[in-house]
Amino acid sequence: MDPVEITRLIEAGFDNAVVKIVSDDNTHYQALVVAAEFEGKRPLARHQLIYRCLGALMGNEIHAMSITALTPAEWQARSGETDG
């Protein structure tokens, strides 16, 4: 499955999310999702929100996905660490 298609599906499930999907083989993916909806949620709940966007594709067309799910503040703090 094309990473661009996965990006669109995830973006459709969130308001103003930043989504970056990378894959070498179009079955195993790395995802970065930055969304305000993650605020106050534990990592498992954040992943479940992403899985909900992808539905039955998970485990089928998308064999495996490594997810980094951050709030905008977490992303800003992490980005600031790498800039300095």
MOWOVEN-V683506 format. One record per residue. N is the residue number from 1. RES is the residue in three letters. PSI is psi in radians with two decimals (* if undefined). OMEGA is omega in whole degrees, 0 to 359 (NA if undefined). D_LAST is the distance of its C-alpha to the last C-alpha in Angstrom with 2 decimals. Layout:
# MOWOVEN-V683506
n: [N,N]
res: [RES,RES]
psi: [PSI,PSI]
omega: [OMEGA,OMEGA]
d_last: [D_LAST,D_LAST]
This chain:
# MOWOVEN-V683506
n: [1,2,3,4,5,6,7,8,9,10,11,12,13,14,15,16,17,18,19,20,21,22,23,24,25,26,27,28,29,30,31,32,33,34,35,36,37,38,39,40,41,42,43,44,45,46,47,48,49,50,51,52,53,54,55,56,57,58,59,60,61,62,63,64,65,66,67,68,69,70,71,72,73,74,75,76,77,78,79,80,81,82,83,84]
res: [MET,ASP,PRO,VAL,GLU,ILE,THR,ARG,LEU,ILE,GLU,ALA,GLY,PHE,ASP,ASN,ALA,VAL,VAL,LYS,ILE,VAL,SER,ASP,ASP,ASN,THR,HIS,TYR,GLN,ALA,LEU,VAL,VAL,ALA,ALA,GLU,PHE,GLU,GLY,LYS,ARG,PRO,LEU,ALA,ARG,HIS,GLN,LEU,ILE,TYR,ARG,CYS,LEU,GLY,ALA,LEU,MET,GLY,ASN,GLU,ILE,HIS,ALA,MET,SER,ILE,THR,ALA,LEU,THR,PRO,ALA,GLU,TRP,GLN,ALA,ARG,SER,GLY,GLU,THR,ASP,GLY]
psi: [2.41,2.26,-0.53,-0.69,-0.74,-0.73,-0.82,-0.75,-0.76,-0.76,-0.61,-0.40,-0.05,2.75,2.07,0.68,2.63,2.14,2.21,2.15,2.30,2.44,2.43,-0.41,0.07,0.44,-0.45,2.26,2.70,2.27,2.37,2.13,2.14,2.04,2.45,-0.47,-0.27,-0.21,2.22,0.07,2.52,2.84,-0.74,-0.75,-0.64,-0.78,-0.70,-0.64,-0.68,-0.79,-0.64,-0.63,-0.52,-0.31,-2.31,-0.17,-0.56,2.23,-0.16,-1.67,-0.59,1.74,-0.74,2.56,2.18,2.17,2.31,1.99,2.00,2.67,2.85,-0.67,-0.71,-0.71,-0.75,-0.77,-0.73,-0.70,-0.66,-0.59,-0.67,-0.35,-0.46,*]
omega: [183,178,179,179,178,178,181,180,180,179,181,182,183,174,174,178,169,184,176,180,180,177,175,187,181,169,177,189,168,183,168,179,178,184,178,181,179,182,178,181,176,182,181,179,178,179,180,176,178,179,180,178,186,175,185,178,179,180,178,178,176,185,181,179,173,188,166,184,186,169,177,180,178,179,179,179,180,179,178,179,183,181,188,NA]
d_last: [36.33,34.10,30.47,30.95,33.87,31.97,29.19,31.97,33.61,30.57,29.64,33.27,32.97,30.16,29.58,26.68,24.90,22.23,23.74,22.77,25.35,25.35,28.43,29.87,33.42,33.82,34.83,31.68,28.60,24.99,24.22,21.24,22.71,21.00,23.80,24.72,27.79,25.87,25.37,27.27,28.17,27.83,26.58,30.22,31.10,28.13,29.31,32.84,31.94,30.58,33.65,35.88,34.64,35.57,38.85,41.13,38.81,36.95,38.78,40.71,39.02,35.64,36.27,32.94,29.61,26.40,24.81,21.43,22.43,20.00,20.53,18.61,16.94,16.02,14.66,12.60,11.21,10.65,9.08,6.58,5.81,5.63,3.78,0.00]
